[in-house]
Amino acid sequence: MSEAQQWICESCGFIYDPEEGDPDGGVPGGTPFEEIPDDWFCPVCGARKKDFSIYEG
């Protein structure tokens, strides 16, 4: 199980896992959510970074 803090998109439920990153979105694995550029968006629904919250799963 991942020890890195995961974040969930409030719009579609996509979970951002820092260990995986979002390679297609230009975010390499190992990138904490806080270090993702502010213009990054959800790869599933296009929601903005501010539409994510900490995932307590």
mmCIF file of the N, C-alpha and C atoms, coordinates in Angstrom:
data_MODEL
# 
_entry.id   MODEL 
# 
loop_
_atom_site.group_PDB 
_atom_site.id 
_atom_site.type_symbol 
_atom_site.label_atom_id 
_atom_site.label_alt_id 
_atom_site.label_comp_id 
_atom_site.label_asym_id 
_atom_site.label_entity_id 
_atom_site.label_seq_id 
_atom_site.pdbx_PDB_ins_code 
_atom_site.Cartn_x 
_atom_site.Cartn_y 
_atom_site.Cartn_z 
_atom_site.occupancy 
_atom_site.B_iso_or_equiv 
_atom_site.pdbx_formal_charge 
_atom_site.auth_seq_id 
_atom_site.auth_comp_id 
_atom_site.auth_asym_id 
_atom_site.auth_atom_id 
_atom_site.pdbx_PDB_model_num 
ATOM 1   N N  . MET A 1 1  ? 0.841   -1.200 0.000   1.00 0.00 ? 1  MET A N  1 
ATOM 2   C CA . MET A 1 1  ? 0.000   0.000  0.000   1.00 0.00 ? 1  MET A CA 1 
ATOM 3   C C  . MET A 1 1  ? 0.877   1.253  0.000   1.00 0.00 ? 1  MET A C  1 
ATOM 4   N N  . SER A 1 2  ? 0.427   2.242  -0.695  1.00 0.00 ? 2  SER A N  1 
ATOM 5   C CA . SER A 1 2  ? 1.179   3.491  -0.833  1.00 0.00 ? 2  SER A CA 1 
ATOM 6   C C  . SER A 1 2  ? 1.186   4.279  0.469   1.00 0.00 ? 2  SER A C  1 
ATOM 7   N N  . GLU A 1 3  ? 2.370   4.803  0.828   1.00 0.00 ? 3  GLU A N  1 
ATOM 8   C CA . GLU A 1 3  ? 2.453   5.647  2.010   1.00 0.00 ? 3  GLU A CA 1 
ATOM 9   C C  . GLU A 1 3  ? 2.294   7.117  1.631   1.00 0.00 ? 3  GLU A C  1 
ATOM 10  N N  . ALA A 1 4  ? 2.440   7.427  0.362   1.00 0.00 ? 4  ALA A N  1 
ATOM 11  C CA . ALA A 1 4  ? 2.301   8.801  -0.098  1.00 0.00 ? 4  ALA A CA 1 
ATOM 12  C C  . ALA A 1 4  ? 0.830   9.208  -0.060  1.00 0.00 ? 4  ALA A C  1 
ATOM 13  N N  . GLN A 1 5  ? 0.571   10.469 0.233   1.00 0.00 ? 5  GLN A N  1 
ATOM 14  C CA . GLN A 1 5  ? -0.801  10.968 0.333   1.00 0.00 ? 5  GLN A CA 1 
ATOM 15  C C  . GLN A 1 5  ? -1.470  10.983 -1.035  1.00 0.00 ? 5  GLN A C  1 
ATOM 16  N N  . GLN A 1 6  ? -2.596  10.319 -1.134  1.00 0.00 ? 6  GLN A N  1 
ATOM 17  C CA . GLN A 1 6  ? -3.354  10.304 -2.372  1.00 0.00 ? 6  GLN A CA 1 
ATOM 18  C C  . GLN A 1 6  ? -4.427  11.395 -2.318  1.00 0.00 ? 6  GLN A C  1 
ATOM 19  N N  . TRP A 1 7  ? -4.828  11.853 -3.511  1.00 0.00 ? 7  TRP A N  1 
ATOM 20  C CA . TRP A 1 7  ? -5.840  12.897 -3.637  1.00 0.00 ? 7  TRP A CA 1 
ATOM 21  C C  . TRP A 1 7  ? -6.936  12.418 -4.572  1.00 0.00 ? 7  TRP A C  1 
ATOM 22  N N  . ILE A 1 8  ? -8.181  12.817 -4.315  1.00 0.00 ? 8  ILE A N  1 
ATOM 23  C CA . ILE A 1 8  ? -9.302  12.366 -5.136  1.00 0.00 ? 8  ILE A CA 1 
ATOM 24  C C  . ILE A 1 8  ? -9.984  13.551 -5.821  1.00 0.00 ? 8  ILE A C  1 
ATOM 25  N N  . CYS A 1 9  ? -10.348 13.349 -7.077  1.00 0.00 ? 9  CYS A N  1 
ATOM 26  C CA . CYS A 1 9  ? -11.075 14.372 -7.830  1.00 0.00 ? 9  CYS A CA 1 
ATOM 27  C C  . CYS A 1 9  ? -12.517 14.370 -7.344  1.00 0.00 ? 9  CYS A C  1 
ATOM 28  N N  . GLU A 1 10 ? -12.983 15.519 -6.891  1.00 0.00 ? 10 GLU A N  1 
ATOM 29  C CA . GLU A 1 10 ? -14.344 15.624 -6.387  1.00 0.00 ? 10 GLU A CA 1 
ATOM 30  C C  . GLU A 1 10 ? -15.378 15.530 -7.503  1.00 0.00 ? 10 GLU A C  1 
ATOM 31  N N  . SER A 1 11 ? -14.949 15.719 -8.733  1.00 0.00 ? 11 SER A N  1 
ATOM 32  C CA . SER A 1 11 ? -15.881 15.676 -9.862  1.00 0.00 ? 11 SER A CA 1 
ATOM 33  C C  . SER A 1 11 ? -16.151 14.254 -10.355 1.00 0.00 ? 11 SER A C  1 
ATOM 34  N N  . CYS A 1 12 ? -15.067 13.430 -10.483 1.00 0.00 ? 12 CYS A N  1 
ATOM 35  C CA . CYS A 1 12 ? -15.253 12.114 -11.095 1.00 0.00 ? 12 CYS A CA 1 
ATOM 36  C C  . CYS A 1 12 ? -14.768 10.942 -10.260 1.00 0.00 ? 12 CYS A C  1 
ATOM 37  N N  . GLY A 1 13 ? -14.017 11.216 -9.198  1.00 0.00 ? 13 GLY A N  1 
ATOM 38  C CA . GLY A 1 13 ? -13.537 10.141 -8.347  1.00 0.00 ? 13 GLY A CA 1 
ATOM 39  C C  . GLY A 1 13 ? -12.161 9.601  -8.711  1.00 0.00 ? 13 GLY A C  1 
ATOM 40  N N  . PHE A 1 14 ? -11.505 10.196 -9.718  1.00 0.00 ? 14 PHE A N  1 
ATOM 41  C CA . PHE A 1 14 ? -10.143 9.790  -10.064 1.00 0.00 ? 14 PHE A CA 1 
ATOM 42  C C  . PHE A 1 14 ? -9.240  9.994  -8.850  1.00 0.00 ? 14 PHE A C  1 
ATOM 43  N N  . ILE A 1 15 ? -8.382  9.021  -8.578  1.00 0.00 ? 15 ILE A N  1 
ATOM 44  C CA . ILE A 1 15 ? -7.454  9.144  -7.458  1.00 0.00 ? 15 ILE A CA 1 
ATOM 45  C C  . ILE A 1 15 ? -6.050  9.369  -7.985  1.00 0.00 ? 15 ILE A C  1 
ATOM 46  N N  . TYR A 1 16 ? -5.439  10.486 -7.556  1.00 0.00 ? 16 TYR A N  1 
ATOM 47  C CA . TYR A 1 16 ? -4.056  10.783 -7.924  1.00 0.00 ? 16 TYR A CA 1 
ATOM 48  C C  . TYR A 1 16 ? -3.153  10.102 -6.908  1.00 0.00 ? 16 TYR A C  1 
ATOM 49  N N  . ASP A 1 17 ? -2.299  9.208  -7.401  1.00 0.00 ? 17 ASP A N  1 
ATOM 50  C CA . ASP A 1 17 ? -1.325  8.511  -6.569  1.00 0.00 ? 17 ASP A CA 1 
ATOM 51  C C  . ASP A 1 17 ? 0.051   9.071  -6.906  1.00 0.00 ? 17 ASP A C  1 
ATOM 52  N N  . PRO A 1 18 ? 0.685   9.740  -5.936  1.00 0.00 ? 18 PRO A N  1 
ATOM 53  C CA . PRO A 1 18 ? 2.001   10.342 -6.204  1.00 0.00 ? 18 PRO A CA 1 
ATOM 54  C C  . PRO A 1 18 ? 3.047   9.345  -6.692  1.00 0.00 ? 18 PRO A C  1 
ATOM 55  N N  . GLU A 1 19 ? 2.951   8.092  -6.290  1.00 0.00 ? 19 GLU A N  1 
ATOM 56  C CA . GLU A 1 19 ? 3.928   7.100  -6.739  1.00 0.00 ? 19 GLU A CA 1 
ATOM 57  C C  . GLU A 1 19 ? 3.802   6.840  -8.240  1.00 0.00 ? 19 GLU A C  1 
ATOM 58  N N  . GLU A 1 20 ? 2.591   6.961  -8.771  1.00 0.00 ? 20 GLU A N  1 
ATOM 59  C CA . GLU A 1 20 ? 2.369   6.744  -10.207 1.00 0.00 ? 20 GLU A CA 1 
ATOM 60  C C  . GLU A 1 20 ? 2.491   8.032  -11.002 1.00 0.00 ? 20 GLU A C  1 
ATOM 61  N N  . GLY A 1 21 ? 2.108   9.158  -10.386 1.00 0.00 ? 21 GLY A N  1 
ATOM 62  C CA . GLY A 1 21 ? 2.096   10.428 -11.092 1.00 0.00 ? 21 GLY A CA 1 
ATOM 63  C C  . GLY A 1 21 ? 1.042   10.429 -12.192 1.00 0.00 ? 21 GLY A C  1 
ATOM 64  N N  . ASP A 1 22 ? 1.231   11.267 -13.185 1.00 0.00 ? 22 ASP A N  1 
ATOM 65  C CA . ASP A 1 22 ? 0.357   11.329 -14.365 1.00 0.00 ? 22 ASP A CA 1 
ATOM 66  C C  . ASP A 1 22 ? 1.263   11.554 -15.564 1.00 0.00 ? 22 ASP A C  1 
ATOM 67  N N  . PRO A 1 23 ? 1.967   10.489 -15.985 1.00 0.00 ? 23 PRO A N  1 
ATOM 68  C CA . PRO A 1 23 ? 2.934   10.641 -17.084 1.00 0.00 ? 23 PRO A CA 1 
ATOM 69  C C  . PRO A 1 23 ? 2.345   11.281 -18.335 1.00 0.00 ? 23 PRO A C  1 
ATOM 70  N N  . ASP A 1 24 ? 1.101   10.935 -18.675 1.00 0.00 ? 24 ASP A N  1 
ATOM 71  C CA . ASP A 1 24 ? 0.484   11.524 -19.866 1.00 0.00 ? 24 ASP A CA 1 
ATOM 72  C C  . ASP A 1 24 ? 0.218   13.014 -19.687 1.00 0.00 ? 24 ASP A C  1 
ATOM 73  N N  . GLY A 1 25 ? 0.099   13.449 -18.423 1.00 0.00 ? 25 GLY A N  1 
ATOM 74  C CA . GLY A 1 25 ? -0.145  14.858 -18.127 1.00 0.00 ? 25 GLY A CA 1 
ATOM 75  C C  . GLY A 1 25 ? 1.124   15.606 -17.782 1.00 0.00 ? 25 GLY A C  1 
ATOM 76  N N  . GLY A 1 26 ? 2.282   14.956 -17.979 1.00 0.00 ? 26 GLY A N  1 
ATOM 77  C CA . GLY A 1 26 ? 3.562   15.621 -17.736 1.00 0.00 ? 26 GLY A CA 1 
ATOM 78  C C  . GLY A 1 26 ? 4.003   15.603 -16.286 1.00 0.00 ? 26 GLY A C  1 
ATOM 79  N N  . VAL A 1 27 ? 3.400   14.723 -15.457 1.00 0.00 ? 27 VAL A N  1 
ATOM 80  C CA . VAL A 1 27 ? 3.764   14.637 -14.046 1.00 0.00 ? 27 VAL A CA 1 
ATOM 81  C C  . VAL A 1 27 ? 4.402   13.265 -13.805 1.00 0.00 ? 27 VAL A C  1 
ATOM 82  N N  . PRO A 1 28 ? 5.724   13.244 -13.597 1.00 0.00 ? 28 PRO A N  1 
ATOM 83  C CA . PRO A 1 28 ? 6.397   11.958 -13.406 1.00 0.00 ? 28 PRO A CA 1 
ATOM 84  C C  . PRO A 1 28 ? 6.048   11.303 -12.079 1.00 0.00 ? 28 PRO A C  1 
ATOM 85  N N  . GLY A 1 29 ? 6.166   9.971  -12.029 1.00 0.00 ? 29 GLY A N  1 
ATOM 86  C CA . GLY A 1 29 ? 5.955   9.254  -10.785 1.00 0.00 ? 29 GLY A CA 1 
ATOM 87  C C  . GLY A 1 29 ? 6.877   9.801  -9.704  1.00 0.00 ? 29 GLY A C  1 
ATOM 88  N N  . GLY A 1 30 ? 6.397   9.792  -8.461  1.00 0.00 ? 30 GLY A N  1 
ATOM 89  C CA . GLY A 1 30 ? 7.183   10.318 -7.350  1.00 0.00 ? 30 GLY A CA 1 
ATOM 90  C C  . GLY A 1 30 ? 6.928   11.787 -7.075  1.00 0.00 ? 30 GLY A C  1 
ATOM 91  N N  . THR A 1 31 ? 5.976   12.397 -7.807  1.00 0.00 ? 31 THR A N  1 
ATOM 92  C CA . THR A 1 31 ? 5.680   13.814 -7.622  1.00 0.00 ? 31 THR A CA 1 
ATOM 93  C C  . THR A 1 31 ? 4.542   13.999 -6.619  1.00 0.00 ? 31 THR A C  1 
ATOM 94  N N  . PRO A 1 32 ? 4.825   14.642 -5.450  1.00 0.00 ? 32 PRO A N  1 
ATOM 95  C CA . PRO A 1 32 ? 3.751   14.911 -4.496  1.00 0.00 ? 32 PRO A CA 1 
ATOM 96  C C  . PRO A 1 32 ? 2.711   15.845 -5.121  1.00 0.00 ? 32 PRO A C  1 
ATOM 97  N N  . PHE A 1 33 ? 1.460   15.703 -4.710  1.00 0.00 ? 33 PHE A N  1 
ATOM 98  C CA . PHE A 1 33 ? 0.382   16.510 -5.271  1.00 0.00 ? 33 PHE A CA 1 
ATOM 99  C C  . PHE A 1 33 ? 0.690   18.003 -5.155  1.00 0.00 ? 33 PHE A C  1 
ATOM 100 N N  . GLU A 1 34 ? 1.277   18.400 -4.044  1.00 0.00 ? 34 GLU A N  1 
ATOM 101 C CA . GLU A 1 34 ? 1.572   19.817 -3.808  1.00 0.00 ? 34 GLU A CA 1 
ATOM 102 C C  . GLU A 1 34 ? 2.544   20.399 -4.822  1.00 0.00 ? 34 GLU A C  1 
ATOM 103 N N  . GLU A 1 35 ? 3.329   19.535 -5.472  1.00 0.00 ? 35 GLU A N  1 
ATOM 104 C CA . GLU A 1 35 ? 4.337   20.000 -6.436  1.00 0.00 ? 35 GLU A CA 1 
ATOM 105 C C  . GLU A 1 35 ? 3.858   19.973 -7.882  1.00 0.00 ? 35 GLU A C  1 
ATOM 106 N N  . ILE A 1 36 ? 2.617   19.507 -8.091  1.00 0.00 ? 36 ILE A N  1 
ATOM 107 C CA . ILE A 1 36 ? 2.059   19.503 -9.447  1.00 0.00 ? 36 ILE A CA 1 
ATOM 108 C C  . ILE A 1 36 ? 1.774   20.955 -9.845  1.00 0.00 ? 36 ILE A C  1 
ATOM 109 N N  . PRO A 1 37 ? 2.057   21.345 -11.083 1.00 0.00 ? 37 PRO A N  1 
ATOM 110 C CA . PRO A 1 37 ? 1.752   22.718 -11.520 1.00 0.00 ? 37 PRO A CA 1 
ATOM 111 C C  . PRO A 1 37 ? 0.266   23.044 -11.347 1.00 0.00 ? 37 PRO A C  1 
ATOM 112 N N  . ASP A 1 38 ? -0.029  24.286 -11.030 1.00 0.00 ? 38 ASP A N  1 
ATOM 113 C CA . ASP A 1 38 ? -1.411  24.717 -10.806 1.00 0.00 ? 38 ASP A CA 1 
ATOM 114 C C  . ASP A 1 38 ? -2.281  24.596 -12.056 1.00 0.00 ? 38 ASP A C  1 
ATOM 115 N N  . ASP A 1 39 ? -1.657  24.526 -13.233 1.00 0.00 ? 39 ASP A N  1 
ATOM 116 C CA . ASP A 1 39 ? -2.461  24.418 -14.455 1.00 0.00 ? 39 ASP A CA 1 
ATOM 117 C C  . ASP A 1 39 ? -2.710  22.952 -14.859 1.00 0.00 ? 39 ASP A C  1 
ATOM 118 N N  . TRP A 1 40 ? -2.270  22.016 -14.012 1.00 0.00 ? 40 TRP A N  1 
ATOM 119 C CA . TRP A 1 40 ? -2.557  20.599 -14.257 1.00 0.00 ? 40 TRP A CA 1 
ATOM 120 C C  . TRP A 1 40 ? -4.045  20.358 -14.063 1.00 0.00 ? 40 TRP A C  1 
ATOM 121 N N  . PHE A 1 41 ? -4.585  19.351 -14.747 1.00 0.00 ? 41 PHE A N  1 
ATOM 122 C CA . PHE A 1 41 ? -6.002  19.039 -14.606 1.00 0.00 ? 41 PHE A CA 1 
ATOM 123 C C  . PHE A 1 41 ? -6.211  17.535 -14.562 1.00 0.00 ? 41 PHE A C  1 
ATOM 124 N N  . CYS A 1 42 ? -7.364  17.108 -14.074 1.00 0.00 ? 42 CYS A N  1 
ATOM 125 C CA . CYS A 1 42 ? -7.699  15.698 -13.955 1.00 0.00 ? 42 CYS A CA 1 
ATOM 126 C C  . CYS A 1 42 ? -7.632  15.040 -15.332 1.00 0.00 ? 42 CYS A C  1 
ATOM 127 N N  . PRO A 1 43 ? -6.884  13.928 -15.434 1.00 0.00 ? 43 PRO A N  1 
ATOM 128 C CA . PRO A 1 43 ? -6.766  13.255 -16.735 1.00 0.00 ? 43 PRO A CA 1 
ATOM 129 C C  . PRO A 1 43 ? -8.060  12.562 -17.179 1.00 0.00 ? 43 PRO A C  1 
ATOM 130 N N  . VAL A 1 44 ? -9.009  12.412 -16.281 1.00 0.00 ? 44 VAL A N  1 
ATOM 131 C CA . VAL A 1 44 ? -10.261 11.743 -16.618 1.00 0.00 ? 44 VAL A CA 1 
ATOM 132 C C  . VAL A 1 44 ? -11.342 12.729 -17.043 1.00 0.00 ? 44 VAL A C  1 
ATOM 133 N N  . CYS A 1 45 ? -11.560 13.770 -16.209 1.00 0.00 ? 45 CYS A N  1 
ATOM 134 C CA . CYS A 1 45 ? -12.679 14.671 -16.488 1.00 0.00 ? 45 CYS A CA 1 
ATOM 135 C C  . CYS A 1 45 ? -12.288 16.115 -16.761 1.00 0.00 ? 45 CYS A C  1 
ATOM 136 N N  . GLY A 1 46 ? -11.007 16.456 -16.585 1.00 0.00 ? 46 GLY A N  1 
ATOM 137 C CA . GLY A 1 46 ? -10.562 17.810 -16.871 1.00 0.00 ? 46 GLY A CA 1 
ATOM 138 C C  . GLY A 1 46 ? -10.750 18.799 -15.734 1.00 0.00 ? 46 GLY A C  1 
ATOM 139 N N  . ALA A 1 47 ? -11.135 18.306 -14.532 1.00 0.00 ? 47 ALA A N  1 
ATOM 140 C CA . ALA A 1 47 ? -11.302 19.203 -13.385 1.00 0.00 ? 47 ALA A CA 1 
ATOM 141 C C  . ALA A 1 47 ? -9.951  19.820 -13.022 1.00 0.00 ? 47 ALA A C  1 
ATOM 142 N N  . ARG A 1 48 ? -9.998  20.993 -12.434 1.00 0.00 ? 48 ARG A N  1 
ATOM 143 C CA . ARG A 1 48 ? -8.772  21.676 -12.056 1.00 0.00 ? 48 ARG A CA 1 
ATOM 144 C C  . ARG A 1 48 ? -8.186  21.109 -10.768 1.00 0.00 ? 48 ARG A C  1 
ATOM 145 N N  . LYS A 1 49 ? -6.937  21.412 -10.512 1.00 0.00 ? 49 LYS A N  1 
ATOM 146 C CA . LYS A 1 49 ? -6.240  20.912 -9.326  1.00 0.00 ? 49 LYS A CA 1 
ATOM 147 C C  . LYS A 1 49 ? -6.978  21.284 -8.047  1.00 0.00 ? 49 LYS A C  1 
ATOM 148 N N  . LYS A 1 50 ? -7.588  22.453 -8.022  1.00 0.00 ? 50 LYS A N  1 
ATOM 149 C CA . LYS A 1 50 ? -8.287  22.899 -6.808  1.00 0.00 ? 50 LYS A CA 1 
ATOM 150 C C  . LYS A 1 50 ? -9.549  22.085 -6.526  1.00 0.00 ? 50 LYS A C  1 
ATOM 151 N N  . ASP A 1 51 ? -9.971  21.271 -7.498  1.00 0.00 ? 51 ASP A N  1 
ATOM 152 C CA . ASP A 1 51 ? -11.147 20.423 -7.313  1.00 0.00 ? 51 ASP A CA 1 
ATOM 153 C C  . ASP A 1 51 ? -10.805 19.064 -6.717  1.00 0.00 ? 51 ASP A C  1 
ATOM 154 N N  . PHE A 1 52 ? -9.583  18.895 -6.258  1.00 0.00 ? 52 PHE A N  1 
ATOM 155 C CA . PHE A 1 52 ? -9.156  17.660 -5.606  1.00 0.00 ? 52 PHE A CA 1 
ATOM 156 C C  . PHE A 1 52 ? -9.103  17.862 -4.098  1.00 0.00 ? 52 PHE A C  1 
ATOM 157 N N  . SER A 1 53 ? -9.342  16.788 -3.355  1.00 0.00 ? 53 SER A N  1 
ATOM 158 C CA . SER A 1 53 ? -9.218  16.821 -1.905  1.00 0.00 ? 53 SER A CA 1 
ATOM 159 C C  . SER A 1 53 ? -8.454  15.578 -1.452  1.00 0.00 ? 53 SER A C  1 
ATOM 160 N N  . ILE A 1 54 ? -7.968  15.606 -0.229  1.00 0.00 ? 54 ILE A N  1 
ATOM 161 C CA . ILE A 1 54 ? -7.206  14.484 0.299   1.00 0.00 ? 54 ILE A CA 1 
ATOM 162 C C  . ILE A 1 54 ? -8.098  13.251 0.337   1.00 0.00 ? 54 ILE A C  1 
ATOM 163 N N  . TYR A 1 55 ? -7.536  12.147 -0.149  1.00 0.00 ? 55 TYR A N  1 
ATOM 164 C CA . TYR A 1 55 ? -8.269  10.880 -0.192  1.00 0.00 ? 55 TYR A CA 1 
ATOM 165 C C  . TYR A 1 55 ? -8.018  10.120 1.102   1.00 0.00 ? 55 TYR A C  1 
ATOM 166 N N  . GLU A 1 56 ? -9.088  9.807  1.806   1.00 0.00 ? 56 GLU A N  1 
ATOM 167 C CA . GLU A 1 56 ? -8.970  9.130  3.095   1.00 0.00 ? 56 GLU A CA 1 
ATOM 168 C C  . GLU A 1 56 ? -9.162  7.624  2.983   1.00 0.00 ? 56 GLU A C  1 
ATOM 169 N N  . GLY A 1 57 ? -9.289  7.107  1.737   1.00 0.00 ? 57 GLY A N  1 
ATOM 170 C CA . GLY A 1 57 ? -9.591  5.724  1.451   1.00 0.00 ? 57 GLY A CA 1 
ATOM 171 C C  . GLY A 1 57 ? -8.920  4.743  2.336   1.00 0.00 ? 57 GLY A C  1 
# 
